[in-house]
């Protein structure tokens, strides 16, 4: 198992209830497949460029420890979800773990 940072950008056109269901769905998926160490809800932010006619997106970040095969399943689910306009999954190495712990007080173990 390795640590991953998963950033999900949700369409701003979804309702608050739909957003909570979506975040809860991916949170439950990650808990079944591994362990979530930390998560951040950044909220609605302006996008760097227009995506699907949207100027804004709702950002949510998960720091989790999961298997590589689970990452592929997660990518498939995110690709198929129309409410997710972008996502990014990054494997976190030890140097990045130390940086997160020192700079932002995020403990991932």
N, CA, C and O atoms as a GROMACS GRO file, in nm:
protein
  436
    1UNK      N    1   0.083  -0.119   0.000
    1UNK     CA    2   0.000   0.000   0.000
    1UNK      C    3   0.088   0.125   0.000
    1UNK      O    4   0.192   0.129   0.066
    2UNK      N    5   0.045   0.223  -0.074
    2UNK     CA    6   0.118   0.350  -0.084
    2UNK      C    7   0.024   0.466  -0.055
    2UNK      O    8  -0.098   0.453  -0.062
    3UNK      N    9   0.084   0.580  -0.022
    3UNK     CA   10   0.006   0.701   0.002
    3UNK      C   11  -0.022   0.770  -0.131
    3UNK      O   12   0.064   0.778  -0.218
    4UNK      N   13  -0.144   0.820  -0.143
    4UNK     CA   14  -0.185   0.894  -0.262
    4UNK      C   15  -0.261   1.020  -0.220
    4UNK      O   16  -0.330   1.023  -0.118
    5UNK      N   17  -0.245   1.123  -0.303
    5UNK     CA   18  -0.326   1.244  -0.290
    5UNK      C   19  -0.424   1.241  -0.405
    5UNK      O   20  -0.384   1.232  -0.521
    6UNK      N   21  -0.552   1.250  -0.374
    6UNK     CA   22  -0.657   1.248  -0.476
    6UNK      C   23  -0.733   1.379  -0.471
    6UNK      O   24  -0.800   1.409  -0.372
    7UNK      N   25  -0.722   1.456  -0.578
    7UNK     CA   26  -0.794   1.582  -0.591
    7UNK      C   27  -0.912   1.561  -0.684
    7UNK      O   28  -0.895   1.512  -0.796
    8UNK      N   29  -1.030   1.598  -0.639
    8UNK     CA   30  -1.152   1.586  -0.720
    8UNK      C   31  -1.208   1.726  -0.739
    8UNK      O   32  -1.226   1.801  -0.642
    9UNK      N   33  -1.237   1.762  -0.864
    9UNK     CA   34  -1.302   1.890  -0.895
    9UNK      C   35  -1.444   1.857  -0.941
    9UNK      O   36  -1.464   1.794  -1.045
   10UNK      N   37  -1.540   1.901  -0.861
   10UNK     CA   38  -1.682   1.871  -0.886
   10UNK      C   39  -1.745   1.989  -0.960
   10UNK      O   40  -1.712   2.105  -0.934
   11UNK      N   41  -1.836   1.959  -1.049
   11UNK     CA   42  -1.908   2.063  -1.123
   11UNK      C   43  -1.981   2.156  -1.027
   11UNK      O   44  -2.044   2.108  -0.932
   12UNK      N   45  -1.974   2.287  -1.048
   12UNK     CA   46  -2.041   2.381  -0.957
   12UNK      C   47  -2.194   2.381  -0.974
   12UNK      O   48  -2.264   2.446  -0.896
   13UNK      N   49  -2.244   2.311  -1.074
   13UNK     CA   50  -2.389   2.310  -1.098
   13UNK      C   51  -2.462   2.208  -1.010
   13UNK      O   52  -2.585   2.207  -1.007
   14UNK      N   53  -2.388   2.123  -0.938
   14UNK     CA   54  -2.454   2.025  -0.853
   14UNK      C   55  -2.504   2.092  -0.725
   14UNK      O   56  -2.446   2.190  -0.679
   15UNK      N   57  -2.610   2.037  -0.670
   15UNK     CA   58  -2.665   2.092  -0.545
   15UNK      C   59  -2.575   2.051  -0.428
   15UNK      O   60  -2.490   1.964  -0.440
   16UNK      N   61  -2.597   2.116  -0.315
   16UNK     CA   62  -2.520   2.084  -0.194
   16UNK      C   63  -2.541   1.939  -0.153
   16UNK      O   64  -2.446   1.872  -0.110
   17UNK      N   65  -2.663   1.890  -0.166
   17UNK     CA   66  -2.694   1.751  -0.131
   17UNK      C   67  -2.621   1.654  -0.223
   17UNK      O   68  -2.566   1.554  -0.177
   18UNK      N   69  -2.621   1.682  -0.353
   18UNK     CA   70  -2.551   1.596  -0.449
   18UNK      C   71  -2.401   1.597  -0.424
   18UNK      O   72  -2.335   1.493  -0.434
   19UNK      N   73  -2.348   1.715  -0.390
   19UNK     CA   74  -2.205   1.726  -0.360
   19UNK      C   75  -2.169   1.640  -0.240
   19UNK      O   76  -2.069   1.568  -0.243
   20UNK      N   77  -2.250   1.646  -0.134
   20UNK     CA   78  -2.223   1.566  -0.015
   20UNK      C   79  -2.232   1.416  -0.045
   20UNK      O   80  -2.152   1.337   0.005
   21UNK      N   81  -2.331   1.377  -0.127
   21UNK     CA   82  -2.344   1.235  -0.166
   21UNK      C   83  -2.222   1.189  -0.244
   21UNK      O   84  -2.172   1.079  -0.223
   22UNK      N   85  -2.175   1.274  -0.335
   22UNK     CA   86  -2.059   1.240  -0.418
   22UNK      C   87  -1.933   1.224  -0.333
   22UNK      O   88  -1.859   1.127  -0.349
   23UNK      N   89  -1.909   1.319  -0.244
   23UNK     CA   90  -1.792   1.312  -0.157
   23UNK      C   91  -1.803   1.190  -0.066
   23UNK      O   92  -1.704   1.119  -0.045
   24UNK      N   93  -1.921   1.166  -0.013
   24UNK     CA   94  -1.943   1.051   0.073
   24UNK      C   95  -1.920   0.920  -0.002
   24UNK      O   96  -1.864   0.825   0.054
   25UNK      N   97  -1.963   0.914  -0.128
   25UNK     CA   98  -1.945   0.794  -0.209
   25UNK      C   99  -1.796   0.762  -0.225
   25UNK      O  100  -1.754   0.649  -0.204
   26UNK      N  101  -1.716   0.863  -0.264
   26UNK     CA  102  -1.572   0.840  -0.284
   26UNK      C  103  -1.500   0.818  -0.151
   26UNK      O  104  -1.402   0.745  -0.145
   27UNK      N  105  -1.548   0.881  -0.045
   27UNK     CA  106  -1.491   0.858   0.087
   27UNK      C  107  -1.513   0.712   0.130
   27UNK      O  108  -1.421   0.647   0.180
   28UNK      N  109  -1.634   0.661   0.109
   28UNK     CA  110  -1.663   0.521   0.143
   28UNK      C  111  -1.583   0.426   0.056
   28UNK      O  112  -1.534   0.323   0.105
   29UNK      N  113  -1.568   0.458  -0.072
   29UNK     CA  114  -1.488   0.374  -0.161
   29UNK      C  115  -1.344   0.365  -0.112
   29UNK      O  116  -1.286   0.257  -0.105
   30UNK      N  117  -1.286   0.481  -0.077
   30UNK     CA  118  -1.146   0.482  -0.030
   30UNK      C  119  -1.131   0.412   0.104
   30UNK      O  120  -1.028   0.350   0.129
   31UNK      N  121  -1.230   0.421   0.190
   31UNK     CA  122  -1.225   0.351   0.319
   31UNK      C  123  -1.234   0.199   0.300
   31UNK      O  124  -1.168   0.123   0.371
   32UNK      N  125  -1.315   0.154   0.202
   32UNK     CA  126  -1.324   0.011   0.173
   32UNK      C  127  -1.193  -0.043   0.115
   32UNK      O  128  -1.151  -0.154   0.146
   33UNK      N  129  -1.129   0.038   0.031
   33UNK     CA  130  -1.009  -0.006  -0.040
   33UNK      C  131  -0.881   0.017   0.039
   33UNK      O  132  -0.778  -0.043   0.008
   34UNK      N  133  -0.885   0.101   0.140
   34UNK     CA  134  -0.765   0.133   0.216
   34UNK      C  135  -0.798   0.214   0.339
   34UNK      O  136  -0.886   0.178   0.418
   35UNK      N  137  -0.727   0.326   0.353
   35UNK     CA  138  -0.747   0.410   0.471
   35UNK      C  139  -0.728   0.558   0.433
   35UNK      O  140  -0.630   0.593   0.368
   36UNK      N  141  -0.821   0.642   0.473
   36UNK     CA  142  -0.809   0.786   0.452
   36UNK      C  143  -0.741   0.845   0.574
   36UNK      O  144  -0.787   0.827   0.687
   37UNK      N  145  -0.630   0.914   0.551
   37UNK     CA  146  -0.558   0.976   0.661
   37UNK      C  147  -0.604   1.119   0.688
   37UNK      O  148  -0.605   1.165   0.802
   38UNK      N  149  -0.641   1.188   0.580
   38UNK     CA  150  -0.675   1.330   0.594
   38UNK      C  151  -0.755   1.372   0.472
   38UNK      O  152  -0.733   1.320   0.363
   39UNK      N  153  -0.846   1.464   0.489
   39UNK     CA  154  -0.918   1.520   0.375
   39UNK      C  155  -0.945   1.667   0.396
   39UNK      O  156  -0.962   1.714   0.508
   40UNK      N  157  -0.948   1.740   0.285
   40UNK     CA  158  -0.966   1.884   0.287
   40UNK      C  159  -1.076   1.921   0.187
   40UNK      O  160  -1.074   1.876   0.073
   41UNK      N  161  -1.170   2.002   0.231
   41UNK     CA  162  -1.270   2.056   0.140
   41UNK      C  163  -1.232   2.200   0.112
   41UNK      O  164  -1.251   2.287   0.198
   42UNK      N  165  -1.179   2.227  -0.007
   42UNK     CA  166  -1.137   2.362  -0.042
   42UNK      C  167  -1.254   2.450  -0.082
   42UNK      O  168  -1.245   2.572  -0.078
   43UNK      N  169  -1.365   2.387  -0.120
   43UNK     CA  170  -1.481   2.464  -0.160
   43UNK      C  171  -1.475   2.509  -0.305
   43UNK      O  172  -1.401   2.453  -0.386
   44UNK      N  173  -1.554   2.610  -0.336
   44UNK     CA  174  -1.567   2.658  -0.473
   44UNK      C  175  -1.453   2.755  -0.506
   44UNK      O  176  -1.432   2.854  -0.436
   45UNK      N  177  -1.379   2.724  -0.613
   45UNK     CA  178  -1.266   2.807  -0.656
   45UNK      C  179  -1.276   2.831  -0.807
   45UNK      O  180  -1.338   2.753  -0.880
   46UNK      N  181  -1.216   2.940  -0.851
   46UNK     CA  182  -1.212   2.970  -0.993
   46UNK      C  183  -1.112   2.877  -1.061
   46UNK      O  184  -1.003   2.854  -1.011
   47UNK      N  185  -1.152   2.824  -1.177
   47UNK     CA  186  -1.065   2.736  -1.254
   47UNK      C  187  -0.964   2.818  -1.334
   47UNK      O  188  -0.989   2.935  -1.364
   48UNK      N  189  -0.852   2.758  -1.366
   48UNK     CA  190  -0.750   2.826  -1.446
   48UNK      C  191  -0.800   2.850  -1.589
   48UNK      O  192  -0.760   2.946  -1.654
   49UNK      N  193  -0.887   2.761  -1.636
   49UNK     CA  194  -0.946   2.774  -1.770
   49UNK      C  195  -1.085   2.712  -1.768
   49UNK      O  196  -1.117   2.635  -1.677
   50UNK      N  197  -1.165   2.744  -1.865
   50UNK     CA  198  -1.303   2.696  -1.870
   50UNK      C  199  -1.305   2.546  -1.901
   50UNK      O  200  -1.240   2.500  -1.994
   51UNK      N  201  -1.381   2.471  -1.821
   51UNK     CA  202  -1.399   2.327  -1.842
   51UNK      C  203  -1.549   2.301  -1.853
   51UNK      O  204  -1.624   2.330  -1.760
   52UNK      N  205  -1.591   2.247  -1.964
   52UNK     CA  206  -1.733   2.216  -1.988
   52UNK      C  207  -1.823   2.337  -1.958
   52UNK      O  208  -1.928   2.324  -1.895
   53UNK      N  209  -1.780   2.454  -2.004
   53UNK     CA  210  -1.852   2.580  -1.986
   53UNK      C  211  -1.861   2.625  -1.840
   53UNK      O  212  -1.946   2.708  -1.806
   54UNK      N  213  -1.775   2.572  -1.754
   54UNK     CA  214  -1.772   2.610  -1.612
   54UNK      C  215  -1.651   2.698  -1.584
   54UNK      O  216  -1.539   2.666  -1.625
   55UNK      N  217  -1.672   2.809  -1.514
   55UNK     CA  218  -1.563   2.897  -1.471
   55UNK      C  219  -1.513   2.859  -1.333
   55UNK      O  220  -1.402   2.895  -1.294
   56UNK      N  221  -1.596   2.786  -1.257
   56UNK     CA  222  -1.563   2.748  -1.120
   56UNK      C  223  -1.573   2.597  -1.102
   56UNK      O  224  -1.636   2.528  -1.182
   57UNK      N  225  -1.512   2.547  -0.996
   57UNK     CA  226  -1.522   2.407  -0.959
   57UNK      C  227  -1.517   2.395  -0.808
   57UNK      O  228  -1.466   2.483  -0.739
   58UNK      N  229  -1.570   2.285  -0.757
   58UNK     CA  230  -1.568   2.258  -0.613
   58UNK      C  231  -1.457   2.156  -0.588
   58UNK      O  232  -1.462   2.043  -0.638
   59UNK      N  233  -1.358   2.196  -0.510
   59UNK     CA  234  -1.239   2.114  -0.488
   59UNK      C  235  -1.249   2.035  -0.358
   59UNK      O  236  -1.292   2.087  -0.255
   60UNK      N  237  -1.208   1.908  -0.364
   60UNK     CA  238  -1.200   1.824  -0.245
   60UNK      C  239  -1.077   1.735  -0.258
   60UNK      O  240  -1.055   1.675  -0.364
   61UNK      N  241  -0.998   1.725  -0.152
   61UNK     CA  242  -0.873   1.648  -0.155
   61UNK      C  243  -0.879   1.538  -0.050
   61UNK      O  244  -0.918   1.561   0.065
   62UNK      N  245  -0.838   1.416  -0.091
   62UNK     CA  246  -0.823   1.303   0.000
   62UNK      C  247  -0.676   1.264   0.004
   62UNK      O  248  -0.611   1.252  -0.100
   63UNK      N  249  -0.623   1.243   0.124
   63UNK     CA  250  -0.492   1.180   0.142
   63UNK      C  251  -0.520   1.041   0.195
   63UNK      O  252  -0.577   1.026   0.304
   64UNK      N  253  -0.481   0.939   0.120
   64UNK     CA  254  -0.518   0.803   0.158
   64UNK      C  255  -0.406   0.704   0.128
   64UNK      O  256  -0.313   0.732   0.052
   65UNK      N  257  -0.417   0.590   0.189
   65UNK     CA  258  -0.323   0.480   0.169
   65UNK      C  259  -0.402   0.365   0.108
   65UNK      O  260  -0.485   0.303   0.175
   66UNK      N  261  -0.376   0.336  -0.021
   66UNK     CA  262  -0.449   0.231  -0.091
   66UNK      C  263  -0.356   0.154  -0.185
   66UNK      O  264  -0.242   0.195  -0.209
   67UNK      N  265  -0.406   0.043  -0.236
   67UNK     CA  266  -0.331  -0.039  -0.331
   67UNK      C  267  -0.334   0.022  -0.470
   67UNK      O  268  -0.424   0.099  -0.503
   68UNK      N  269  -0.234  -0.013  -0.552
   68UNK     CA  270  -0.227   0.038  -0.688
   68UNK      C  271  -0.348  -0.007  -0.771
   68UNK      O  272  -0.397   0.069  -0.854
   69UNK      N  273  -0.394  -0.130  -0.748
   69UNK     CA  274  -0.511  -0.179  -0.821
   69UNK      C  275  -0.636  -0.099  -0.786
   69UNK      O  276  -0.724  -0.080  -0.870
   70UNK      N  277  -0.645  -0.052  -0.663
   70UNK     CA  278  -0.758   0.031  -0.620
   70UNK      C  279  -0.754   0.167  -0.686
   70UNK      O  280  -0.858   0.228  -0.711
   71UNK      N  281  -0.632   0.217  -0.714
   71UNK     CA  282  -0.618   0.346  -0.781
   71UNK      C  283  -0.677   0.336  -0.921
   71UNK      O  284  -0.744   0.429  -0.967
   72UNK      N  285  -0.652   0.225  -0.989
   72UNK     CA  286  -0.708   0.206  -1.124
   72UNK      C  287  -0.860   0.201  -1.120
   72UNK      O  288  -0.926   0.258  -1.207
   73UNK      N  289  -0.916   0.134  -1.021
   73UNK     CA  290  -1.062   0.130  -1.006
   73UNK      C  291  -1.118   0.270  -0.978
   73UNK      O  292  -1.222   0.308  -1.031
   74UNK      N  293  -1.048   0.346  -0.894
   74UNK     CA  294  -1.090   0.481  -0.861
   74UNK      C  295  -1.087   0.569  -0.986
   74UNK      O  296  -1.179   0.648  -1.010
   75UNK      N  297  -0.980   0.557  -1.067
   75UNK     CA  298  -0.971   0.634  -1.190
   75UNK      C  299  -1.088   0.604  -1.284
   75UNK      O  300  -1.143   0.696  -1.345
   76UNK      N  301  -1.124   0.477  -1.296
   76UNK     CA  302  -1.237   0.439  -1.381
   76UNK      C  303  -1.366   0.503  -1.332
   76UNK      O  304  -1.443   0.556  -1.411
   77UNK      N  305  -1.389   0.496  -1.202
   77UNK     CA  306  -1.511   0.554  -1.144
   77UNK      C  307  -1.515   0.706  -1.166
   77UNK      O  308  -1.620   0.761  -1.201
   78UNK      N  309  -1.402   0.773  -1.145
   78UNK     CA  310  -1.397   0.918  -1.162
   78UNK      C  311  -1.416   0.958  -1.308
   78UNK      O  312  -1.481   1.059  -1.337
   79UNK      N  313  -1.360   0.880  -1.400
   79UNK     CA  314  -1.377   0.907  -1.543
   79UNK      C  315  -1.522   0.895  -1.587
   79UNK      O  316  -1.567   0.969  -1.674
   80UNK      N  317  -1.595   0.803  -1.528
   80UNK     CA  318  -1.733   0.778  -1.566
   80UNK      C  319  -1.832   0.872  -1.499
   80UNK      O  320  -1.946   0.883  -1.543
   81UNK      N  321  -1.790   0.940  -1.394
   81UNK     CA  322  -1.879   1.026  -1.318
   81UNK      C  323  -1.892   1.162  -1.388
   81UNK      O  324  -1.793   1.235  -1.400
   82UNK      N  325  -2.011   1.196  -1.432
   82UNK     CA  326  -2.034   1.321  -1.505
   82UNK      C  327  -2.027   1.444  -1.415
   82UNK      O  328  -2.009   1.556  -1.464
   83UNK      N  329  -2.043   1.425  -1.285
   83UNK     CA  330  -2.039   1.538  -1.192
   83UNK      C  331  -1.896   1.580  -1.158
   83UNK      O  332  -1.874   1.690  -1.107
   84UNK      N  333  -1.800   1.493  -1.186
   84UNK     CA  334  -1.659   1.523  -1.164
   84UNK      C  335  -1.602   1.577  -1.295
   84UNK      O  336  -1.597   1.506  -1.395
   85UNK      N  337  -1.560   1.705  -1.294
   85UNK     CA  338  -1.510   1.763  -1.419
   85UNK      C  339  -1.360   1.743  -1.438
   85UNK      O  340  -1.312   1.745  -1.551
   86UNK      N  341  -1.286   1.724  -1.330
   86UNK     CA  342  -1.143   1.692  -1.335
   86UNK      C  343  -1.105   1.618  -1.208
   86UNK      O  344  -1.171   1.630  -1.105
   87UNK      N  345  -0.996   1.541  -1.219
   87UNK     CA  346  -0.940   1.477  -1.100
   87UNK      C  347  -0.792   1.456  -1.122
   87UNK      O  348  -0.743   1.456  -1.236
   88UNK      N  349  -0.720   1.439  -1.013
   88UNK     CA  350  -0.577   1.416  -1.018
   88UNK      C  351  -0.541   1.323  -0.903
   88UNK      O  352  -0.575   1.349  -0.788
   89UNK      N  353  -0.470   1.214  -0.935
   89UNK     CA  354  -0.426   1.120  -0.832
   89UNK      C  355  -0.274   1.113  -0.840
   89UNK      O  356  -0.217   1.080  -0.944
   90UNK      N  357  -0.209   1.145  -0.728
   90UNK     CA  358  -0.063   1.151  -0.723
   90UNK      C  359  -0.013   1.060  -0.612
   90UNK      O  360  -0.064   1.063  -0.500
   91UNK      N  361   0.088   0.978  -0.644
   91UNK     CA  362   0.152   0.896  -0.542
   91UNK      C  363   0.247   0.986  -0.462
   91UNK      O  364   0.324   1.063  -0.520
   92UNK      N  365   0.240   0.976  -0.331
   92UNK     CA  366   0.321   1.061  -0.243
   92UNK      C  367   0.440   0.981  -0.192
   92UNK      O  368   0.424   0.874  -0.132
   93UNK      N  369   0.561   1.033  -0.216
   93UNK     CA  370   0.681   0.965  -0.166
   93UNK      C  371   0.715   1.016  -0.026
   93UNK      O  372   0.646   1.104   0.028
   94UNK      N  373   0.820   0.960   0.033
   94UNK     CA  374   0.856   0.995   0.172
   94UNK      C  375   0.894   1.142   0.187
   94UNK      O  376   0.865   1.204   0.289
   95UNK      N  377   0.960   1.198   0.085
   95UNK     CA  378   1.000   1.339   0.091
   95UNK      C  379   0.875   1.428   0.097
   95UNK      O  380   0.872   1.525   0.173
   96UNK      N  381   0.774   1.396   0.017
   96UNK     CA  382   0.650   1.473   0.018
   96UNK      C  383   0.575   1.454   0.150
   96UNK      O  384   0.515   1.548   0.202
   97UNK      N  385   0.578   1.333   0.205
   97UNK     CA  386   0.514   1.307   0.335
   97UNK      C  387   0.575   1.396   0.443
   97UNK      O  388   0.503   1.456   0.523
   98UNK      N  389   0.708   1.402   0.444
   98UNK     CA  390   0.777   1.486   0.543
   98UNK      C  391   0.743   1.633   0.524
   98UNK      O  392   0.723   1.705   0.621
   99UNK      N  393   0.736   1.678   0.399
   99UNK     CA  394   0.701   1.817   0.369
   99UNK      C  395   0.560   1.849   0.420
   99UNK      O  396   0.540   1.953   0.483
  100UNK      N  397   0.463   1.761   0.394
  100UNK     CA  398   0.326   1.784   0.440
  100UNK      C  399   0.318   1.791   0.592
  100UNK      O  400   0.245   1.873   0.648
  101UNK      N  401   0.395   1.705   0.658
  101UNK     CA  402   0.395   1.704   0.804
  101UNK      C  403   0.458   1.831   0.861
  101UNK      O  404   0.407   1.886   0.958
  102UNK      N  405   0.568   1.876   0.801
  102UNK     CA  406   0.638   1.994   0.853
  102UNK      C  407   0.565   2.124   0.817
  102UNK      O  408   0.545   2.210   0.903
  103UNK      N  409   0.526   2.139   0.692
  103UNK     CA  410   0.471   2.266   0.643
  103UNK      C  411   0.326   2.287   0.684
  103UNK      O  412   0.288   2.397   0.724
  104UNK      N  413   0.244   2.181   0.674
  104UNK     CA  414   0.101   2.196   0.694
  104UNK      C  415   0.046   2.123   0.816
  104UNK      O  416  -0.074   2.125   0.840
  105UNK      N  417   0.135   2.057   0.892
  105UNK     CA  418   0.092   1.982   1.010
  105UNK      C  419  -0.005   1.870   0.977
  105UNK      O  420  -0.093   1.838   1.058
  106UNK      N  421   0.009   1.810   0.859
  106UNK     CA  422  -0.075   1.698   0.818
  106UNK      C  423   0.003   1.570   0.847
  106UNK      O  424   0.108   1.546   0.788
  107UNK      N  425  -0.048   1.489   0.938
  107UNK     CA  426   0.018   1.363   0.973
  107UNK      C  427  -0.043   1.249   0.897
  107UNK      O  428  -0.160   1.216   0.917
  108UNK      N  429   0.034   1.188   0.808
  108UNK     CA  430  -0.012   1.075   0.729
  108UNK      C  431   0.069   0.952   0.768
  108UNK      O  432   0.184   0.937   0.726
  109UNK      N  433   0.011   0.866   0.847
  109UNK     CA  434   0.082   0.743   0.884
  109UNK      C  435  -0.013   0.627   0.891
  109UNK      O  436   0.028   0.515   0.920
   0.00000   0.00000   0.00000
